Every structure is written in structure tokens, then in C-alpha cells.
């Protein structure tokens, strides 16, 4: 029972820190363009083939 007095506030602090980190990333624009980097890898870059010697 004494462990609950430690674990409940500790878990609330961990959740508060996780929410703070999430909103900090959201405010800084981390989640603005979710499709761009995912689609960029599908475009071929046939400019210069690698030199295989």
C-alpha cells in the first residue's frame, strides 16, 4: 500500500512530462509535413549512377 503513495505521483509526473514533450514538438512544427518525407523516397534520382570500381 505504501508503494502506491510513491508510484501514483511518479506516474502522473511521467505522463505530464510526456504530454509536455508532445506539445513542444507539435508547437515547433515537427508534425507539419507527414507526407513529404514518406513520398520523397519513392522518387528515383537517376542523375548520376554510383561509380562501382
N, C-alpha and C positions, 0 to 999 in steps of 0.2 A: 504494500500500500504506500510506503514511503517513496518508492520509485516513481509513482505517478506524480508526486509533487515536483520531481525533477524533470521527468520526461514530457509532461504536458506543456509546461512553459518552454522547454527546449524545442519541442516540435513546432510550437507557434512561432518561435523566433526563426527557425529554419524556413517555414512557409513564408513568413514576412520577407526574409532575405530573397527567396526565390521569386516572389512577386515583384519586389523592388528591381531585381536584375532583369526580369522580363519587361517591365515597363520602361526601364532605362534603355534597353535595346530597341524597344518599339519607338521610343521618342527620338532616338538617334538615327532612325531610318533603316535599321537592319532588315526589316521585312517589307520594304517598299517594292522591290522588283524580284518576285519569286520565279517568274518565268524566263527572264533573260539568261541567267547563267545555266539553266537547265537546257535551254534550246541552243545555246552557243556551242555546246559540244557536238551537236548534230551537224553543224555546217562544216563542209570539207574545206580544208586550206590546201589547195593544190598549187600554191605559188611556187615553192622550191622544194623538190623532194629531198629527203635526207641523203647525205653523201655516205655511202656504205663502202669504205675501203678497209 
